[in-house]
Amino acid sequence: MGEVSTARAERLVNLVLALLSTRQYLPAERIRGIVPGYGDAASTEAFFRMFERDKAELRELGIPLETGSNSAFDPEGYRIARRDYELGDIDLAPDEATAVALAARLWDSPDLTGQARGALVKLRAAGVEVDDQAHAMVEPRVHTEPAFAPLLAAVQRGEAVRFDYRRSDSPERRTRTLEPWGVVSWRGRWYVVGHDRDRDAPRCFRLSRISSEVAATGDRAAVRRPDDVNLLDFVAGTSVSDDGASATTARLWLAEGRAAGIRRHARVLDRRSIDGEDGEVVEIELQHPEGAADWIAGHGPDAVVLAPDVLAKAVLDRLERVAAHEEGMR
């Protein structure tokens, strides 16, 4: 990864850590002075352009920023609320951590470990109230894929790439040439989305199945992402996943105001009460139903599977195993 892309990746990690590690709303100007990487901006205008691009990228990766003010006299600021991302006692599937996936995976990268940890020290030195428990929230759960850094660099440079790719249903490896539009996390896995020159169509590829080094090919600034493409929606809405598994449509009941991780990818159908508790019936497309059972079970009583029956039984089985384990620990 080139110097420019490395600097941006470090800056994004530092920004996530800053906003996650404080209960205060941090105004843009204070972020400029605290977060390493923003101080290099040549002017105020350049900083705000850089900051707006970074905010948009974090939101696209599933990390929504909360805006507000510390008092009526303070300017608008930003933070990442812990309540939106903190995991419960159950050991949840990696999907629960997608909101902080960028920070967790980059933190786990050997290239960025020192900078990420050093960012917290700089925050404390600058007088920002740092929540020590937030450090544990972003302890790496999934290692960064080797293809992540070169793909991110290629996206930033607007370069096409070439790599060997292995499908799950075949040991054969094929060389693919892709015009990458972006890298996103979906259900605990990293995907690169772009225009597949070999198929002459948009495609997404799971990074864990890239079996070679990612090589840049062609001129810089030659690849541009279409304005009407939402990368996360593209990955989530693919009718057949890249490993050949057909998508499954499921109906769930979600407790009102809860199970935000599921709501982000679901469509509300109706309102319904279960056992006196208000909620909504939603519909969601699941690319990997077998893994979705762990993900849904992690929401406990806030998510109830209505259909299909096989998914409902799988979720119930996992909840019963958790209950039996906890009973055995008493």
C-alpha positions, -999 to 999 in steps of 0.1 A, spaced: 0 0 0 14 34 -10 23 62 14 -9 81 6 -32 52 12 -14 41 43 -18 76 57 -55 76 50 -60 42 65 -42 54 96 -63 85 97 -96 65 95 -85 43 123 -75 73 144 -108 90 137 -128 59 147 -109 55 179 -113 92 188 -151 92 183 -156 58 200 -133 66 230 -150 97 242 -185 105 256 -181 141 244 -192 154 211 -160 165 193 -163 196 171 -146 194 137 -119 219 146 -110 199 177 -109 167 157 -84 185 134 -61 192 163 -64 158 180 -66 132 153 -33 124 137 -34 130 100 -56 160 99 -29 184 110 -12 179 76 -41 196 57 -28 227 39 -58 249 48 -91 248 66 -109 242 34 -87 212 26 -93 198 61 -131 200 58 -129 183 23 -108 156 38 -131 152 69 -162 150 48 -147 122 26 -137 103 57 -172 107 73 -188 94 42 -165 64 40 -171 54 76 -208 56 71 -206 35 40 -187 9 60 -215 7 84 -202 31 111 -228 59 114 -217 90 132 -238 106 159 -240 144 158 -249 168 187 -236 194 211 -222 192 246 -242 223 256 -263 250 240 -232 272 236 -210 246 220 -207 240 182 -220 208 166 -197 178 172 -194 141 164 -190 108 184 -198 71 180 -221 61 208 -210 29 226 -247 19 232 -250 12 194 -221 -12 193 -215 -28 227 -219 -65 227 -239 -84 253 -228 -113 274 -234 -138 246 -205 -145 224 -221 -131 192 -212 -138 156 -188 -114 139 -218 -97 123 -224 -78 155 -190 -62 152 -195 -49 117 -201 -14 129 -165 -12 142 -151 -37 116 -129 -11 100 -112 -2 132 -110 -38 145 -95 -52 113 -71 -23 107 -60 -24 143 -52 -61 138 -29 -52 109 8 -53 118 13 -21 97 -12 -1 119 -10 -16 154 14 10 167 -4 40 152 -38 28 165 -26 23 200 -7 55 199 -38 74 189 -54 68 223 -23 82 241 -25 113 219 -62 117 227 -55 116 265 -26 140 261 -49 164 243 -74 164 272 -101 143 256 -120 121 281 -112 86 269 -134 57 277 -110 29 286 -136 2 280 -139 13 244 -104 0 239 -116 -35 246 -146 -31 223 -124 -29 193 -100 -57 202 -95 -77 170 -120 -105 164 -112 -112 128 -77 -108 112 -73 -84 83 -73 -102 50 -40 -98 32 -58 -84 1 -74 -56 21 -46 -30 20 -37 -33 -17 -74 -33 -27 -81 -2 -6 -50 15 -22 -63 6 -57 -97 21 -49 -82 53 -38 -59 55 -68 -86 45 -93 -66 15 -106 -78 -18 -119 -64 -49 -102 -57 -85 -111 -58 -115 -86 -64 -152 -84 -97 -162 -70 -110 -195 -56 -147 -203 -54 -160 -223 -25 -174 -251 -47 -141 -257 -66 -104 -259 -59 -97 -243 -92 -82 -208 -91 -90 -183 -118 -74 -150 -126 -98 -121 -124 -94 -85 -135 -115 -60 -116 -122 -23 -117 -127 -19 -79 -153 6 -66 -149 -1 -29 -143 -25 0 -171 -32 24 -179 -55 53 -210 -76 52 -219 -102 78 -184 -104 93 -167 -108 59 -149 -83 37 -159 -79 0 -145 -59 -29 -171 -46 -53 -165 -35 -88 -167 -41 -126 -155 -75 -135 -138 -72 -169 -139 -109 -175 -176 -111 -171 -183 -75 -183 -206 -70 -153 -207 -57 -117 -195 -84 -92 -184 -87 -56 -156 -110 -44 -149 -122 -8 -114 -111 2 -107 -144 21 -109 -163 -13 -83 -142 -30 -53 -166 -32 -26 -144 -47 -11 -110 -44 -33 -82 -57 -15 -66 -86 -24 -32 -100 -29 -30 -138 -35 -1 -161 -34 37 -155 -43 55 -123 -75 75 -121 -90 52 -148 -116 36 -126 -146 56 -113 -174 43 -92 -209 49 -107 -228 75 -87 -260 53 -84 -242 23 -68 -245 16 -31 -218 -9 -23 -233 -24 8 -267 -27 -9 -251 -44 -38 -234 -70 -16 -265 -75 5 -289 -77 -24 -270 -102 -46 -295 -129 -53 -268 -156 -55 -237 -152 -33 -203 -155 -49 -198 -190 -34 -229 -203 -52 -253 -203 -22 -288 -191 -29 -302 -163 -8 -330 -171 17 -358 -147 25 -367 -147 62 -394 -130 83 -385 -119 118 -402 -101 147 -380 -75 162 -386 -58 195 -394 -21 191 -362 0 191 -339 -30 194 -319 -53 172 -304 -24 153 -279 -47 135 -307 -66 119 -329 -36 112 -301 -20 90 -306 -47 64 -343 -55 68 -376 -41 54 -405 -35 78 -437 -53 68 -461 -47 98 -464 -40 135 -471 -68 159 -470 -75 196 -456 -107 211 -463 -116 247 -473 -80 253 -442 -64 239 -445 -41 208 -424 -47 177 -423 -50 140 -424 -79 115 -395 -75 90 -382 -92 59 -346 -98 53 -325 -115 26 -299 -139 41 -270 -149 18 -256 -174 44 -286 -189 64 -264 -213 83 -243 -184 97 -273 -162 101 -287 -184 129 -257 -175 151 -261 -138 142 -299 -138 150 -295 -158 182 -270 -132 194 -299 -107 197 -316 -129 223 -353 -123 229 -352 -91 207 -354 -111 175 -378 -140 168 -377 -159 135 -412 -164 121 -401 -181 88 -386 -203 75 -391 -230 101 -356 -245 96 -340 -211 105 -364 -207 135 -354 -242 148 -317 -234 143 -319 -202 163 -339 -219 190 -313 -247 192 -285 -222 197 -304 -203 224 -311 -235 243 -274 -244 242 -265 -210 256 -291 -214 283 -278 -249 292 -242 -237 293 -252 -208 316 -272 -232 338 -241 -255 340 -219 -226 352 -241 -219 382 
